[in-house]
Amino acid sequence: MYREGYGVSQDYVQATIWWRKAADQGLAEAQSNLGLLYAKGDGVPRDYLQAALWFRKAADQGDALGQANLGKLYADGDGVPQNYPQAAVWWRKAADQGNVLAQVNLGLLYERGRGIPQDYERAHMWFNLAASRAEDAETLNFAVKNRDALAAKMTPAQIAEAQRMAREWVPK
C-alpha cells in the first residue's frame, strides 16, 4: 500500500519497513519486493548487493519474481559477478513458472548463445510463449518483434518444431 500509495500517501521508507518485517519472517514475496526497492533505490540507497541478497532468498523459495530479478542481476553484473550461465539458470526457473520477462530474456540468451548453447528453436519458443502471455503492449511487441526476426533466420522445419514446443509447454 505504501509503495503504490493506495489508501495512504506513497512512502517508500514505510514500504521498506513493512516489507523488511515480512521478509525477515521468510515471506518470499516481501523478499522480492525488498530486493526491488534496493535495486531501484526506492526508499533506500540503491544497493545491488542487498538486492541480490533479498532476491536470492526469494528465489531459493521458488518465487518467480525473485528468480527473474536475480537472473537480471547476473546478466548485468549488478551486485554479483556477471555470469550468463547463472542468469540462464534463474531465468529458466522463472520462465518455467510463466514469468514473461524471464521468458523474453531466456529467448535472448538462446538466440545469442550467451551462457547457453545457441538454439534458435528454443529462442523462438520462449519468444512465442512470452508473446502469448504478455500483459502489456511493450512486452508483447518486443517478444513478437524478436520472434519474427528470428523466424527469418530459421527453416520452416525449425519454426514448426519451435511452435510444437511452445504448444506443449506447461508451466511448472
C-alpha positions, -999 to 999 in steps of 0.1 A, spaced: 0 0 0 28 24 9 48 17 -23 19 24 -46 1 50 -24 -31 30 -21 -52 45 7 -21 62 22 5 87 9 31 70 -12 61 64 11 89 41 1 105 43 35 74 29 52 71 3 24 107 -7 32 100 -10 69 69 -32 65 84 -54 38 115 -59 59 94 -72 88 77 -96 65 109 -106 47 127 -113 80 99 -137 87 106 -156 54 78 -143 32 92 -147 -3 70 -120 -19 82 -95 6 118 -106 0 114 -100 -38 98 -66 -32 125 -56 -8 151 -66 -34 133 -44 -59 135 -14 -36 172 -19 -32 177 -24 -69 158 8 -78 169 28 -48 133 35 -37 132 44 -1 167 31 5 200 38 -11 205 18 -43 224 -13 -32 227 -42 -57 244 -64 -30 213 -61 -8 191 -65 -38 209 -98 -47 207 -110 -11 169 -105 -10 163 -118 -45 183 -149 -37 163 -156 -5 130 -153 -25 144 -172 -55 155 -201 -32 119 -204 -21 107 -207 -57 95 -171 -61 94 -164 -99 99 -127 -95 129 -132 -72 143 -157 -97 137 -134 -127 153 -104 -109 183 -125 -97 188 -135 -133 189 -99 -144 215 -91 -118 237 -119 -131 232 -108 -167 241 -72 -159 268 -79 -132 250 -58 -106 257 -69 -71 271 -102 -83 297 -111 -109 284 -110 -145 276 -146 -153 253 -155 -182 251 -192 -173 238 -182 -139 214 -157 -155 201 -186 -177 196 -209 -146 175 -183 -128 156 -171 -158 148 -207 -167 133 -213 -133 112 -182 -136 103 -188 -172 91 -223 -164 67 -208 -139 53 -184 -166 72 -152 -158 70 -134 -192 101 -112 -187 122 -142 -179 108 -159 -210 119 -130 -232 153 -128 -216 158 -165 -219 148 -162 -255 175 -136 -260 202 -158 -243 193 -188 -266 192 -165 -297 227 -151 -289 242 -182 -273 251 -163 -241 258 -186 -212 239 -215 -230 243 -230 -265 227 -210 -293 194 -226 -301 170 -207 -324 142 -232 -319 142 -227 -281 147 -189 -285 116 -188 -308 96 -210 -284 104 -186 -254 96 -155 -275 64 -172 -287 53 -181 -251 61 -145 -239 41 -130 -267 11 -152 -259 12 -143 -222 23 -106 -222 0 -83 -203 14 -50 -217 18 -38 -253 55 -31 -249 64 -66 -238 41 -81 -264 57 -60 -292 92 -68 -281 85 -106 -279 68 -106 -313 95 -85 -330 122 -108 -317 103 -139 -326 96 -127 -361 131 -115 -367 144 -149 -355 120 -168 -377 135 -151 -408 168 -169 -400 151 -203 -395 139 -231 -418 102 -239 -419 110 -272 -401 128 -253 -373 98 -229 -369 74 -259 -368 95 -275 -341 96 -243 -321 58 -239 -324 53 -275 -313 75 -270 -282 55 -238 -274 22 -256 -277 33 -285 -255 49 -262 -228 32 -263 -194 41 -240 -165 58 -258 -136 
